[in-house]
Amino acid sequence: MGMLLTAADAGVAAGGNIMLIIWLVLFFIVIYFFMIRPQKKEQKQMAAMLSALEVGDCVLTSSGFYGIIIDITDDTVIVEFGNNKNCRIPMQKTAIAQVEKADAE
């Protein structure tokens, strides 16, 4: 009465391992299509939006302020807030959450 596997027990163990591998592969496929792929798509859209910024565009910042772009450099933009023309703040492009084009009006 040793601990030897018979041929039937070995076949069941091999079948169980194959099923485990199939479930793991399916799990990673689901993770890719529901988490990784949509996030990459959103990052591409954000990069396209930031690359299309122009002077005069109305932007919504990630902190919730609306402003108008008055100057653009490589990584920063200068945004003018409110009717007071003295409130000009430089900020990173990544702080912009939404853009409304000036000629869309």
N, CA, C and O atoms as a printed pandas DataFrame, in Angstrom:
     atom_number atom_name residue_name chain_id  residue_number  x_coord  y_coord  z_coord
0              1         N          MET        A               1    0.833   -1.173    0.000
1              2        CA          MET        A               1    0.000    0.000    0.000
2              3         C          MET        A               1    0.884    1.245    0.000
3              4         O          MET        A               1    0.816    2.091    0.892
4              5         N          GLY        A               2    1.672    1.314   -0.987
5              6        CA          GLY        A               2    2.574    2.446   -1.104
6              7         C          GLY        A               2    1.872    3.653   -1.689
7              8         O          GLY        A               2    0.676    3.628   -1.978
8              9         N          MET        A               3    2.622    4.674   -1.849
9             10        CA          MET        A               3    2.080    5.912   -2.387
10            11         C          MET        A               3    2.349    6.008   -3.883
11            12         O          MET        A               3    2.717    7.072   -4.380
12            13         N          LEU        A               4    2.173    4.941   -4.581
13            14        CA          LEU        A               4    2.416    4.919   -6.013
14            15         C          LEU        A               4    1.161    5.318   -6.765
15            16         O          LEU        A               4    0.048    4.945   -6.395
16            17         N          LEU        A               5    1.360    6.075   -7.816
17            18        CA          LEU        A               5    0.238    6.459   -8.656
18            19         C          LEU        A               5   -0.012    5.379   -9.687
19            20         O          LEU        A               5    0.914    4.864  -10.312
20            21         N          THR        A               6   -1.231    5.060   -9.845
21            22        CA          THR        A               6   -1.572    4.132  -10.909
22            23         C          THR        A               6   -1.706    4.909  -12.197
23            24         O          THR        A               6   -1.641    6.138  -12.182
24            25         N          ALA        A               7   -1.886    4.246  -13.278
25            26        CA          ALA        A               7   -1.993    4.907  -14.585
26            27         C          ALA        A               7   -3.226    5.809  -14.639
27            28         O          ALA        A               7   -3.183    6.878  -15.248
28            29         N          ALA        A               8   -4.310    5.393  -14.014
29            30        CA          ALA        A               8   -5.536    6.199  -14.021
30            31         C          ALA        A               8   -5.343    7.476  -13.201
31            32         O          ALA        A               8   -5.803    8.543  -13.607
32            33         N          ASP        A               9   -4.675    7.380  -12.064
33            34        CA          ASP        A               9   -4.420    8.553  -11.224
34            35         C          ASP        A               9   -3.493    9.538  -11.937
35            36         O          ASP        A               9   -3.684   10.748  -11.824
36            37         N          ALA        A              10   -2.517    9.055  -12.651
37            38        CA          ALA        A              10   -1.595    9.924  -13.388
38            39         C          ALA        A              10   -2.327   10.660  -14.503
39            40         O          ALA        A              10   -2.050   11.831  -14.761
40            41         N          GLY        A              11   -3.252    9.987  -15.159
41            42        CA          GLY        A              11   -4.038   10.625  -16.216
42            43         C          GLY        A              11   -4.927   11.728  -15.672
43            44         O          GLY        A              11   -5.069   12.777  -16.301
44            45         N          VAL        A              12   -5.529   11.506  -14.508
45            46        CA          VAL        A              12   -6.373   12.525  -13.880
46            47         C          VAL        A              12   -5.537   13.732  -13.475
47            48         O          VAL        A              12   -5.967   14.871  -13.655
48            49         N          ALA        A              13   -4.349   13.494  -12.932
49            50        CA          ALA        A              13   -3.483   14.596  -12.525
50            51         C          ALA        A              13   -3.041   15.408  -13.724
51            52         O          ALA        A              13   -2.987   16.635  -13.646
52            53         N          ALA        A              14   -2.724   14.759  -14.830
53            54        CA          ALA        A              14   -2.309   15.475  -16.040
54            55         C          ALA        A              14   -3.473   16.274  -16.607
55            56         O          ALA        A              14   -3.286   17.398  -17.073
56            57         N          GLY        A              15   -4.660   15.709  -16.573
57            58        CA          GLY        A              15   -5.845   16.422  -17.052
58            59         C          GLY        A              15   -6.149   17.635  -16.191
59            60         O          GLY        A              15   -6.579   18.668  -16.706
60            61         N          GLY        A              16   -5.934   17.525  -14.897
61            62        CA          GLY        A              16   -6.141   18.648  -13.986
62            63         C          GLY        A              16   -5.155   19.768  -14.239
63            64         O          GLY        A              16   -5.507   20.946  -14.165
64            65         N          ASN        A              17   -3.913   19.397  -14.540
65            66        CA          ASN        A              17   -2.908   20.420  -14.840
66            67         C          ASN        A              17   -3.224   21.154  -16.133
67            68         O          ASN        A              17   -3.022   22.364  -16.226
68            69         N          ILE        A              18   -3.717   20.434  -17.124
69            70        CA          ILE        A              18   -4.082   21.065  -18.394
70            71         C          ILE        A              18   -5.245   22.029  -18.175
71            72         O          ILE        A              18   -5.240   23.134  -18.717
72            73         N          MET        A              19   -6.227   21.629  -17.399
73            74        CA          MET        A              19   -7.368   22.506  -17.116
74            75         C          MET        A              19   -6.917   23.764  -16.364
75            76         O          MET        A              19   -7.427   24.856  -16.618
76            77         N          LEU        A              20   -5.966   23.611  -15.442
77            78        CA          LEU        A              20   -5.432   24.750  -14.705
78            79         C          LEU        A              20   -4.747   25.732  -15.659
79            80         O          LEU        A              20   -4.932   26.945  -15.551
80            81         N          ILE        A              21   -3.971   25.211  -16.573
81            82        CA          ILE        A              21   -3.285   26.062  -17.551
82            83         C          ILE        A              21   -4.300   26.771  -18.440
83            84         O          ILE        A              21   -4.144   27.957  -18.730
84            85         N          ILE        A              22   -5.329   26.066  -18.872
85            86        CA          ILE        A              22   -6.372   26.676  -19.719
86            87         C          ILE        A              22   -7.068   27.803  -18.958
87            88         O          ILE        A              22   -7.296   28.872  -19.523
88            89         N          TRP        A              23   -7.410   27.584  -17.690
89            90        CA          TRP        A              23   -8.063   28.628  -16.892
90            91         C          TRP        A              23   -7.162   29.834  -16.697
91            92         O          TRP        A              23   -7.633   30.970  -16.755
92            93         N          LEU        A              24   -5.870   29.608  -16.467
93            94        CA          LEU        A              24   -4.935   30.724  -16.310
94            95         C          LEU        A              24   -4.812   31.532  -17.596
95            96         O          LEU        A              24   -4.787   32.762  -17.554
96            97         N          VAL        A              25   -4.737   30.861  -18.725
97            98        CA          VAL        A              25   -4.661   31.560  -20.011
98            99         C          VAL        A              25   -5.931   32.369  -20.242
99           100         O          VAL        A              25   -5.856   33.525  -20.660
100          101         N          LEU        A              26   -7.079   31.790  -19.983
101          102        CA          LEU        A              26   -8.345   32.512  -20.141
102          103         C          LEU        A              26   -8.413   33.717  -19.202
103          104         O          LEU        A              26   -8.907   34.778  -19.585
104          105         N          PHE        A              27   -7.921   33.555  -17.988
105          106        CA          PHE        A              27   -7.910   34.658  -17.025
106          107         C          PHE        A              27   -7.079   35.825  -17.550
107          108         O          PHE        A              27   -7.522   36.972  -17.490
108          109         N          PHE        A              28   -5.881   35.548  -18.065
109          110        CA          PHE        A              28   -5.029   36.615  -18.573
110          111         C          PHE        A              28   -5.596   37.255  -19.845
111          112         O          PHE        A              28   -5.386   38.445  -20.080
112          113         N          ILE        A              29   -6.304   36.488  -20.659
113          114        CA          ILE        A              29   -6.953   37.054  -21.840
114          115         C          ILE        A              29   -8.050   38.028  -21.415
115          116         O          ILE        A              29   -8.167   39.118  -21.976
116          117         N          VAL        A              30   -8.848   37.639  -20.429
117          118        CA          VAL        A              30   -9.911   38.519  -19.928
118          119         C          VAL        A              30   -9.312   39.787  -19.319
119          120         O          VAL        A              30   -9.812   40.885  -19.564
120          121         N          ILE        A              31   -8.254   39.647  -18.537
121          122        CA          ILE        A              31   -7.580   40.812  -17.948
122          123         C          ILE        A              31   -7.095   41.746  -19.046
123          124         O          ILE        A              31   -7.254   42.961  -18.932
124          125         N          TYR        A              32   -6.511   41.208  -20.099
125          126        CA          TYR        A              32   -5.998   42.038  -21.188
126          127         C          TYR        A              32   -7.119   42.823  -21.858
127          128         O          TYR        A              32   -6.993   44.032  -22.054
128          129         N          PHE        A              33   -8.216   42.151  -22.213
129          130        CA          PHE        A              33   -9.280   42.817  -22.967
130          131         C          PHE        A              33  -10.129   43.760  -22.125
131          132         O          PHE        A              33  -10.710   44.702  -22.664
132          133         N          PHE        A              34  -10.214   43.532  -20.823
133          134        CA          PHE        A              34  -11.053   44.399  -20.001
134          135         C          PHE        A              34  -10.290   45.439  -19.195
135          136         O          PHE        A              34  -10.901   46.372  -18.673
136          137         N          MET        A              35   -8.968   45.307  -19.077
137          138        CA          MET        A              35   -8.217   46.270  -18.273
138          139         C          MET        A              35   -7.076   46.930  -19.043
139          140         O          MET        A              35   -6.998   48.158  -19.083
140          141         N          ILE        A              36   -6.214   46.167  -19.637
141          142        CA          ILE        A              36   -5.005   46.717  -20.248
142          143         C          ILE        A              36   -5.324   47.415  -21.570
143          144         O          ILE        A              36   -4.871   48.537  -21.794
144          145         N          ARG        A              37   -6.078   46.784  -22.428
145          146        CA          ARG        A              37   -6.380   47.350  -23.750
146          147         C          ARG        A              37   -7.153   48.667  -23.660
147          148         O          ARG        A              37   -6.772   49.618  -24.343
148          149         N          PRO        A              38   -8.213   48.778  -22.861
149          150        CA          PRO        A              38   -8.905   50.070  -22.758
150          151         C          PRO        A              38   -8.030   51.180  -22.178
151          152         O          PRO        A              38   -8.157   52.340  -22.569
152          153         N          GLN        A              39   -7.142   50.826  -21.248
153          154        CA          GLN        A              39   -6.262   51.830  -20.668
154          155         C          GLN        A              39   -5.278   52.354  -21.709
155          156         O          GLN        A              39   -5.012   53.555  -21.749
156          157         N          LYS        A              40   -4.740   51.487  -22.542
157          158        CA          LYS        A              40   -3.843   51.928  -23.611
158          159         C          LYS        A              40   -4.577   52.809  -24.611
159          160         O          LYS        A              40   -4.017   53.792  -25.095
160          161         N          LYS        A              41   -5.810   52.473  -24.922
161          162        CA          LYS        A              41   -6.617   53.274  -25.848
162          163         C          LYS        A              41   -6.853   54.667  -25.276
163          164         O          LYS        A              41   -6.759   55.659  -25.999
164          165         N          GLU        A              42   -7.156   54.745  -23.991
165          166        CA          GLU        A              42   -7.375   56.037  -23.337
166          167         C          GLU        A              42   -6.092   56.869  -23.308
167          168         O          GLU        A              42   -6.143   58.086  -23.486
168          169         N          GLN        A              43   -4.949   56.227  -23.086
169          170        CA          GLN        A              43   -3.672   56.944  -23.089
170          171         C          GLN        A              43   -3.362   57.505  -24.473
171          172         O          GLN        A              43   -2.834   58.611  -24.581
172          173         N          LYS        A              44   -3.680   56.763  -25.530
173          174        CA          LYS        A              44   -3.464   57.252  -26.899
174          175         C          LYS        A              44   -4.354   58.458  -27.185
175          176         O          LYS        A              44   -3.910   59.425  -27.805
176          177         N          GLN        A              45   -5.610   58.405  -26.735
177          178        CA          GLN        A              45   -6.520   59.529  -26.941
178          179         C          GLN        A              45   -6.036   60.769  -26.202
179          180         O          GLN        A              45   -6.114   61.876  -26.735
180          181         N          MET        A              46   -5.540   60.599  -24.987
181          182        CA          MET        A              46   -5.037   61.721  -24.200
182          183         C          MET        A              46   -3.805   62.324  -24.862
183          184         O          MET        A              46   -3.674   63.547  -24.922
184          185         N          ALA        A              47   -2.904   61.485  -25.359
185          186        CA          ALA        A              47   -1.707   61.983  -26.028
186          187         C          ALA        A              47   -2.063   62.732  -27.307
187          188         O          ALA        A              47   -1.445   63.749  -27.621
188          189         N          ALA        A              48   -3.048   62.240  -28.043
189          190        CA          ALA        A              48   -3.488   62.930  -29.258
190          191         C          ALA        A              48   -4.117   64.281  -28.915
191          192         O          ALA        A              48   -3.898   65.267  -29.620
192          193         N          MET        A              49   -4.896   64.326  -27.838
193          194        CA          MET        A              49   -5.525   65.578  -27.415
194          195         C          MET        A              49   -4.459   66.600  -27.013
195          196         O          MET        A              49   -4.549   67.769  -27.388
196          197         N          LEU        A              50   -3.459   66.168  -26.257
197          198        CA          LEU        A              50   -2.425   67.091  -25.796
198          199         C          LEU        A              50   -1.522   67.552  -26.937
199          200         O          LEU        A              50   -1.014   68.673  -26.907
200          201         N          SER        A              51   -1.320   66.714  -27.929
201          202        CA          SER        A              51   -0.477   67.128  -29.052
202          203         C          SER        A              51   -1.205   68.097  -29.979
203          204         O          SER        A              51   -0.561   68.823  -30.738
204          205         N          ALA        A              52   -2.533   68.121  -29.931
205          206        CA          ALA        A              52   -3.310   68.999  -30.789
206          207         C          ALA        A              52   -3.656   70.332  -30.119
207          208         O          ALA        A              52   -4.463   71.093  -30.652
208          209         N          LEU        A              53   -3.062   70.623  -28.968
209          210        CA          LEU        A              53   -3.343   71.885  -28.282
210          211         C          LEU        A              53   -2.862   73.065  -29.119
211          212         O          LEU        A              53   -1.811   73.001  -29.757
212          213         N          GLU        A              54   -3.635   74.129  -29.107
213          214        CA          GLU        A              54   -3.280   75.352  -29.819
214          215         C          GLU        A              54   -3.571   76.544  -28.915
215          216         O          GLU        A              54   -4.370   76.459  -27.982
216          217         N          VAL        A              55   -2.909   77.646  -29.210
217          218        CA          VAL        A              55   -3.165   78.891  -28.483
218          219         C          VAL        A              55   -4.602   79.319  -28.764
219          220         O          VAL        A              55   -5.044   79.325  -29.913
220          221         N          GLY        A              56   -5.322   79.675  -27.709
221          222        CA          GLY        A              56   -6.706   80.104  -27.840
222          223         C          GLY        A              56   -7.715   79.031  -27.484
223          224         O          GLY        A              56   -8.906   79.322  -27.374
224          225         N          ASP        A              57   -7.271   77.807  -27.303
225          226        CA          ASP        A              57   -8.184   76.727  -26.921
226          227         C          ASP        A              57   -8.633   76.907  -25.477
227          228         O          ASP        A              57   -7.859   77.329  -24.618
228          229         N          CYS        A              58   -9.892   76.582  -25.228
229          230        CA          CYS        A              58  -10.433   76.603  -23.872
230          231         C          CYS        A              58  -10.191   75.225  -23.266
231          232         O          CYS        A              58  -10.541   74.210  -23.868
232          233         N          VAL        A              59   -9.592   75.185  -22.073
233          234        CA          VAL        A              59   -9.249   73.917  -21.447
234          235         C          VAL        A              59   -9.878   73.808  -20.062
235          236         O          VAL        A              59  -10.147   74.811  -19.401
236          237         N          LEU        A              60  -10.101   72.581  -19.644
237          238        CA          LEU        A              60  -10.527   72.261  -18.293
238          239         C          LEU        A              60   -9.357   71.542  -17.644
239          240         O          LEU        A              60   -8.892   70.523  -18.156
240          241         N          THR        A              61   -8.876   72.065  -16.521
241          242        CA          THR        A              61   -7.744   71.438  -15.848
242          243         C          THR        A              61   -8.231   70.295  -14.971
243          244         O          THR        A              61   -9.426   70.166  -14.707
244          245         N          SER        A              62   -7.297   69.469  -14.522
245          246        CA          SER        A              62   -7.662   68.340  -13.666
246          247         C          SER        A              62   -8.171   68.807  -12.302
247          248         O          SER        A              62   -8.816   68.041  -11.587
248          249         N          SER        A              63   -7.886   70.058  -11.938
249          250        CA          SER        A              63   -8.386   70.591  -10.675
250          251         C          SER        A              63   -9.754   71.252  -10.826
251          252         O          SER        A              63  -10.336   71.695   -9.835
252          253         N          GLY        A              64  -10.278   71.324  -12.056
253          254        CA          GLY        A              64  -11.628   71.811  -12.272
254          255         C          GLY        A              64  -11.732   73.255  -12.730
255          256         O          GLY        A              64  -12.837   73.797  -12.763
256          257         N          PHE        A              65  -10.632   73.899  -13.084
257          258        CA          PHE        A              65  -10.660   75.284  -13.531
258          259         C          PHE        A              65  -10.711   75.349  -15.052
259          260         O          PHE        A              65  -10.034   74.592  -15.747
260          261         N          TYR        A              66  -11.536   76.279  -15.555
261          262        CA          TYR        A              66  -11.573   76.545  -16.987
262          263         C          TYR        A              66  -10.646   77.700  -17.292
263          264         O          TYR        A              66  -10.561   78.654  -16.519
264          265         N          GLY        A              67   -9.952   77.622  -18.412
265          266        CA          GLY        A              67   -9.053   78.691  -18.802
266          267         C          GLY        A              67   -8.776   78.641  -20.285
267          268         O          GLY        A              67   -9.220   77.732  -20.987
268          269         N          ILE        A              68   -8.035   79.632  -20.755
269          270        CA          ILE        A              68   -7.691   79.729  -22.168
270          271         C          ILE        A              68   -6.171   79.687  -22.286
271          272         O          ILE        A              68   -5.460   80.368  -21.547
272          273         N          ILE        A              69   -5.687   78.882  -23.220
273          274        CA          ILE        A              69   -4.251   78.747  -23.426
274          275         C          ILE        A              69   -3.732   79.995  -24.133
275          276         O          ILE        A              69   -4.267   80.413  -25.160
276          277         N          ILE        A              70   -2.671   80.586  -23.559
277          278        CA          ILE        A              70   -2.092   81.762  -24.209
278          279         C          ILE        A              70   -0.662   81.519  -24.686
279          280         O          ILE        A              70   -0.129   82.312  -25.462
280          281         N          ASP        A              71   -0.029   80.422  -24.228
281          282        CA          ASP        A              71    1.309   80.087  -24.705
282          283         C          ASP        A              71    1.558   78.599  -24.471
283          284         O          ASP        A              71    1.104   78.029  -23.479
284          285         N          ILE        A              72    2.285   77.984  -25.397
285          286        CA          ILE        A              72    2.592   76.553  -25.301
286          287         C          ILE        A              72    4.093   76.362  -25.490
287          288         O          ILE        A              72    4.685   76.899  -26.426
288          289         N          THR        A              73    4.706   75.585  -24.586
289          290        CA          THR        A              73    6.092   75.149  -24.753
290          291         C          THR        A              73    6.096   73.624  -24.819
291          292         O          THR        A              73    5.041   73.016  -25.000
292          293         N          ASP        A              74    7.251   73.002  -24.676
293          294        CA          ASP        A              74    7.336   71.547  -24.820
294          295         C          ASP        A              74    6.469   70.802  -23.813
295          296         O          ASP        A              74    5.608   70.012  -24.200
296          297         N          ASP        A              75    6.689   71.048  -22.534
297          298        CA          ASP        A              75    5.968   70.309  -21.495
298          299         C          ASP        A              75    4.970   71.154  -20.729
299          300         O          ASP        A              75    4.185   70.611  -19.951
300          301         N          THR        A              76    4.973   72.457  -20.921
301          302        CA          THR        A              76    4.101   73.333  -20.140
302          303         C          THR        A              76    3.243   74.197  -21.043
303          304         O          THR        A              76    3.540   74.401  -22.220
304          305         N          VAL        A              77    2.181   74.690  -20.460
305          306        CA          VAL        A              77    1.307   75.666  -21.114
306          307         C          VAL        A              77    1.053   76.791  -20.121
307          308         O          VAL        A              77    1.095   76.576  -18.910
308          309         N          ILE        A              78    0.795   77.969  -20.623
309          310        CA          ILE        A              78    0.389   79.073  -19.763
310          311         C          ILE        A              78   -1.090   79.290  -20.018
311          312         O          ILE        A              78   -1.521   79.539  -21.143
312          313         N          VAL        A              79   -1.853   79.190  -18.940
313          314        CA          VAL        A              79   -3.311   79.266  -19.025
314          315         C          VAL        A              79   -3.782   80.520  -18.312
315          316         O          VAL        A              79   -3.331   80.839  -17.212
316          317         N          GLU        A              80   -4.699   81.225  -18.962
317          318        CA          GLU        A              80   -5.287   82.447  -18.404
318          319         C          GLU        A              80   -6.666   82.092  -17.851
319          320         O          GLU        A              80   -7.510   81.554  -18.568
320          321         N          PHE        A              81   -6.886   82.394  -16.582
321          322        CA          PHE        A              81   -8.128   82.032  -15.911
322          323         C          PHE        A              81   -8.991   83.263  -15.685
323          324         O          PHE        A              81   -8.481   84.319  -15.308
324          325         N          GLY        A              82  -10.282   83.137  -15.910
325          326        CA          GLY        A              82  -11.243   84.185  -15.596
326          327         C          GLY        A              82  -11.175   85.377  -16.521
327          328         O          GLY        A              82  -10.397   85.405  -17.475
328          329         N          ASN        A              83  -12.009   86.371  -16.222
329          330        CA          ASN        A              83  -12.046   87.596  -17.016
330          331         C          ASN        A              83  -10.902   88.521  -16.674
331          332         O          ASN        A              83  -10.564   89.410  -17.455
332          333         N          ASN        A              84  -10.304   88.322  -15.522
333          334        CA          ASN        A              84   -9.166   89.123  -15.103
334          335         C          ASN        A              84   -7.951   88.672  -15.896
335          336         O          ASN        A              84   -7.504   87.536  -15.739
336          337         N          LYS        A              85   -7.412   89.529  -16.738
337          338        CA          LYS        A              85   -6.314   89.146  -17.616
338          339         C          LYS        A              85   -4.985   89.030  -16.876
339          340         O          LYS        A              85   -3.959   88.775  -17.506
340          341         N          ASN        A              86   -4.978   89.209  -15.568
341          342        CA          ASN        A              86   -3.747   89.138  -14.787
342          343         C          ASN        A              86   -3.508   87.760  -14.191
343          344         O          ASN        A              86   -2.445   87.518  -13.619
344          345         N          CYS        A              87   -4.453   86.867  -14.307
345          346        CA          CYS        A              87   -4.322   85.542  -13.700
346          347         C          CYS        A              87   -3.832   84.555  -14.754
347          348         O          CYS        A              87   -4.631   83.873  -15.396
348          349         N          ARG        A              88   -2.529   84.483  -14.925
349          350        CA          ARG        A              88   -1.905   83.577  -15.895
350          351         C          ARG        A              88   -1.019   82.605  -15.130
351          352         O          ARG        A              88   -0.116   83.017  -14.401
352          353         N          ILE        A              89   -1.278   81.334  -15.298
353          354        CA          ILE        A              89   -0.571   80.319  -14.524
354          355         C          ILE        A              89    0.079   79.314  -15.471
355          356         O          ILE        A              89   -0.600   78.739  -16.322
356          357         N          PRO        A              90    1.391   79.096  -15.332
357          358        CA          PRO        A              90    2.018   78.017  -16.102
358          359         C          PRO        A              90    1.721   76.669  -15.451
359          360         O          PRO        A              90    1.757   76.543  -14.227
360          361         N          MET        A              91    1.429   75.674  -16.266
361          362        CA          MET        A              91    1.151   74.339  -15.744
362          363         C          MET        A              91    1.598   73.289  -16.751
363          364         O          MET        A              91    1.807   73.579  -17.929
364          365         N          GLN        A              92    1.738   72.074  -16.265
365          366        CA          GLN        A              92    2.127   70.976  -17.141
366          367         C          GLN        A              92    0.968   70.608  -18.059
367          368         O          GLN        A              92   -0.200   70.767  -17.707
368          369         N          LYS        A              93    1.317   70.113  -19.240
369          370        CA          LYS        A              93    0.282   69.692  -20.185
370          371         C          LYS        A              93   -0.552   68.539  -19.623
371          372         O          LYS        A              93   -1.735   68.410  -19.938
372          373         N          THR        A              94    0.064   67.714  -18.801
373          374        CA          THR        A              94   -0.653   66.559  -18.260
374          375         C          THR        A              94   -1.749   66.951  -17.277
375          376         O          THR        A              94   -2.574   66.113  -16.912
376          377         N          ALA        A              95   -1.773   68.220  -16.838
377          378        CA          ALA        A              95   -2.813   68.685  -15.920
378          379         C          ALA        A              95   -4.080   69.074  -16.657
379          380         O          ALA        A              95   -5.066   69.456  -16.026
380          381         N          ILE        A              96   -4.075   68.987  -17.967
381          382        CA          ILE        A              96   -5.258   69.334  -18.757
382          383         C          ILE        A              96   -6.111   68.085  -18.931
383          384         O          ILE        A              96   -5.627   67.043  -19.375
384          385         N          ALA        A              97   -7.382   68.203  -18.576
385          386        CA          ALA        A              97   -8.287   67.055  -18.630
386          387         C          ALA        A              97   -9.164   67.073  -19.864
387          388         O          ALA        A              97   -9.548   66.013  -20.358
388          389         N          GLN        A              98   -9.495   68.260  -20.377
389          390        CA          GLN        A              98  -10.422   68.355  -21.510
390          391         C          GLN        A              98  -10.092   69.600  -22.310
391          392         O          GLN        A              98   -9.641   70.600  -21.752
392          393         N          VAL        A              99  -10.316   69.542  -23.628
393          394        CA          VAL        A              99  -10.018   70.675  -24.503
394          395         C          VAL        A              99  -11.239   70.962  -25.364
395          396         O          VAL        A              99  -11.861   70.054  -25.917
396          397         N          GLU        A             100  -11.571   72.260  -25.466
397          398        CA          GLU        A             100  -12.599   72.706  -26.401
398          399         C          GLU        A             100  -11.909   73.622  -27.395
399          400         O          GLU        A             100  -11.338   74.642  -27.010
400          401         N          LYS        A             101  -11.958   73.269  -28.654
401          402        CA          LYS        A             101  -11.270   74.051  -29.681
402          403         C          LYS        A             101  -11.942   75.411  -29.841
403          404         O          LYS        A             101  -13.157   75.543  -29.693
404          405         N          ALA        A             102  -11.125   76.418  -30.146
405          406        CA          ALA        A             102  -11.604   77.793  -30.263
406          407         C          ALA        A             102  -12.517   77.944  -31.479
407          408         O          ALA        A             102  -13.495   78.688  -31.409
408          409         N          ASP        A             103  -12.233   77.266  -32.586
409          410        CA          ASP        A             103  -13.037   77.408  -33.795
410          411         C          ASP        A             103  -14.273   76.515  -33.791
411          412         O          ASP        A             103  -15.023   76.520  -34.767
412          413         N          ALA        A             104  -14.508   75.754  -32.734
413          414        CA          ALA        A             104  -15.701   74.908  -32.627
414          415         C          ALA        A             104  -16.924   75.730  -32.279
415          416         O          ALA        A             104  -18.047   75.253  -32.440
416          417         N          GLU        A             105  -16.741   76.942  -31.811
417          418        CA          GLU        A             105  -17.855   77.798  -31.425
418          419         C          GLU        A             105  -18.412   78.403  -32.638
419          420         O          GLU        A             105  -19.371   79.172  -32.561
